Amino acid sequence: MKTIKLGIIGLSEGNGHPYSWSAIFNGYNESVMKECPFPVIPEYLSKQNFPEDAIHEGKVTHIWTQNKDLSKHIASAANIEKVVDNYVDMIGEVDAILLARDDYELHYEMSKPFIEAGLPIYIDKPLAIDRKTAEMILSLEKYDGQIFTCSAIAYAKEFSISQKVIESIGQLEYVDACVMKSWDKYAVHIIEPVLKIIGCQGNIKSIHKSKSLNKNVVTVTWESGLQTTFSSLGNISCPIQIRLFGKNGYKELLFQDTYYAFKKSLQTFIDIIKGKEKPLDKNFILQVINIIEKGI
């Protein structure tokens, strides 16, 4: 199959994905990328070997942000050929879209023209923070698997648990996970990987939440008896971590490799487009959003 031409849309406050996601496909200009306003991005890119570590089945060819100078800088840093004046100008020019903004308030408005045009689209986390809006976006799909949305951290290698580890811990009884920053934008980073790890635990029996200033703690009790606690800690500096407590043991998982997680999620999007992977389970997406909504 031909190389998939991608259009990327950015940039929301505090979110440098157009720099990093584009570089994962295209490689990057080291001297320009050093000027990226998110220093962590050139730092982890410098630890990779390009072009070997790039995704070769796709190329970001078009970019739009709300600021043309910013678009030009990202294009120069990440080897993007064309800056467009309006994001809908990408329709007819690209094969798929990366909506690399986490301002969920705009996801419906910005994704709709592309979905209606039949283009596959990766919508950055969270898709929405309420089930009604999420269902509105998903209902626009022209075909199964057109919309891809996730926390890339759900694809982190640190959160990929082997059967051997699961057996050593034994039946899970309690899971605790925490993340920095706000509940609405960042809780998805711990909810999604935890739900992948715990698998089917039956229906949710109860959700309890507590809030103090900008800290949210949400405890979910499942039909199986398992309890999972999700904490967003605001300005407190902490790693993204998940702690598993089982009948036989305990395991702490610490997220570290940002590049791997981003690349894996983007590769999965490409593989779904090419028919190598199954489309995402919409019930899983909605369950994640349900917990986010209950915690607000």
N, C-alpha and C positions, 0 to 999 in steps of 0.2 A: 504494500500500500504506500502511496505517496506520503511525503512529510506533511503532517497536519499543520496548517497555518492558524496561528492563534492570535486573537486580539485581547489585549489586557486593559482593564479599566481600574483606575485608582484616583485618588489617594485619600484615605480617611485618616483622621488625627491619630497619631501614635502607631500607625500601621505602615510598614515599609515593604509590604509584599510585592508591589510592582517591581522593585529593584531585585529582590531575591528570587521570586518566581521566574522572572524573565531570564535572569542569569542561569538558573538551573537548566533552561532549555538552550540558551544562546551562548553561554559563556559570558565573559565580561571584560571591559577595559579597566585594567587595574588602577591606572592613574585617575580616571574619572570616578570610579567606584569609591575611591578613598574619600571623596567629597560627599558621599551618601550621608544624609542627616541621621541615619541609624547606624552607629559605629559597629554594632554587633554583626551587621550583615557583611561588610568587607572582611571582618575578622574570621567568620566561619567559612566564607567563600575561599579565603586564602589557604585554608587547610585542605582544600580539594584539589584534584588534578584534572584540569580541563585540557582537551575536550573529553577525556575518558569518563569523567564523572557527570557529564551532562545527560539529559534525556534526548536521545537522537531521533525519536519518531515525531517530534514536534518542534516548531520554531515560532517564537513570538515575533510577528511581523508588523503589528499595528499597536499603537498605544493612544489612550486618551486619559487625561486627568483634567481637573477643573482649572488648572493653571498651565498654560502652554509652555512657559519657560521650564517648569518642573517636568512636563512631559518630555521636552527636548533633553533635559539632563538625564532622565531615566533612560531614554532612547540611546543616548551617547554612552552611558555607563554599561548598558546591557545589550548593545548591538542590535537595537530595534530599528527597522528600516523606515517606518512611516509614522508620523504624528498626525492624528486626525483632529479636525475642528469640533466634531460632534461625534459622540460615541456610536450613534446609529449609523454613521458613515461606514462603519466596519461591515455592515450587512452586505453580502455579495462579494466582499473582499477576503474574508477569512472563513475557516472551516469550523471554528469553535471559539468560545469566549471564556476568559478568566475574569470574573467580577471580583477583583482583589481588594474589596473594601469591606470593613466590618461594621459600617454604619447601617445596621439592619433596617433602620427606618426607611431607607431608600431602595432596599433590595427588590421589592415588588415593582416599583416604578422603573428601575434601571434594567431589570432582567426581562421584563415583559416583551419589549420589541424583539429581542433575540430569540426568546422561546417561541413567540408567534411566528418568527421567520424560520423555525425548525432547527436552529443551531444548538448543538450541545453546549451546556454552560456549567462552569464550576462557580458556585456562589460561596464566598467566604463565610466562615462561621460568625455568629450564628445565623442560620437562614432567617429566623424570626425569633421573637421572644414570647410569642403567644401562638397557640395552636390554630386559631382562626386565620391569621395572616399566613402562617406556614401552609395551611391547606389551600388558601387562595393561590399562592405561588405554585404549589405542586399541581393544582388543577389545570394550570396553563399548559402542561406538558402535551406535546404532540405525539410522543411515543415514549415507551417505558425506557428509563435510563437517560433521558435527555438532560435532566437536572442532576448535578452532582454537588453535594454540599457536605462539609465535615469540618471537624477540628483536625488539622493535620497531626496534632499530637496523639490522636487516636491510632495513628500509624507508626508511632515511635517504637523503635526496636526495644527500648527499655520497658515498654508496657506490653510487649509480646511474650506471653507466658507459656512455657512448654508444659506438656502433660506431666513430665517428671516433677516439675516444680509444684504444680497443682496437687499431685499425689502426695508430695512431701508435706505440704501445708495441711492437707486433709479438708474436710467439709468446711467451707467458709461460714463464719459466724458474724464477723464484723469487718467492714471496710471503711477506711478513713482516707479522704483525699483533700488536698488543699492547693490553692493557686493564689497568686497575687491579683491585685486590681479589682475591677468591679464585677459584681455578680452577672449583670446582664450580658456583658461581652465576653467574659473569661471563664465563667463556670462551665461552659461547654467543653473546655480543655480537660476537665477532670470527669465530668459526667459521662461523656462519650467513651473514653477508654475504660472507665469502670464498668459500664454496661457491657462492653465487649468482653471484659475479663470474667464477669460473674455469670454471663449467659442467662438462660431462662430461670428465673426465680419466682415465676407466677406473677400474679397481679400485684400492684402496689396496694398495701393495706392502709398506710397512713403516711402523710408528709407533715413534718413539724419544722418550723423555721424560727430563727431568732436573729435579731439585727441590732448591732451596736455601732453607731456612727456609720462608717463605710465598710463594716465587716458583716458578712452574711454567713450563717451556719444553717444548713438544711439537712435534716435527717429523714431518710426514706426507709420505711419498714416494708418488707416484701412478704408475700404470701408464704414463702418457704421458711420465714423466721429470720432471714438475713437482714441486718441493718447496714445501711450505707450512709455515711456522713460526708457532705460536700461543703467545703468552706472556701469562701473568697475573702481574702484578708486585707483588701484595700491597699494602703500604702506600706503595709508591713512587707519587708523584703523576705521572700521565701522561695525555695525551688518548687517546681511543680512535682508533687510526689503523691504516691498512693501506697497505703499500708494495708496489707492483707492479714487478717487474723483467722486462723483455722483451728480445727480440733487438735491438730498435731503440731502446729508450728506457726511461724510468723515470717512475713517477707515484706521488706521495704523496697519500693521501686522509685527511682529518681530519674526524672527526665533530664537528658543532657545534650543529645545530638540533634540540633534543630535542622541542619541540612538534610539528614537522613529522613526525618519525618516529613518535611516539605516535599522532598523528591518522591518519596513513596506515595504520598497522597496524589501528587500530580501525575505520577506514572499510572496510578489506578484509574484516574480520570481518562487518560489516553487509552488505557487497555479496555475500558468500558466502551469508548467510542469505536474501537477496532473490533469489538466483540470477543475479546480475550477474557474479560471479566463480566460477571453478572451485574446488572444494575443494583443500586443500593436498595435496601429494604425500607420502604416509606414508613412502615410501622415503627421501625427503629428510630428513624429521624424524628417522628412525632413524639415518641416516648421521651427522647432527649429534651425536646422543646417543652413538653408537658412539665418536666421537673424544673426547667428554667423558669417557666411561667409561675409555677406554684411557689418558687423561692423569691419572687419579686414582691 
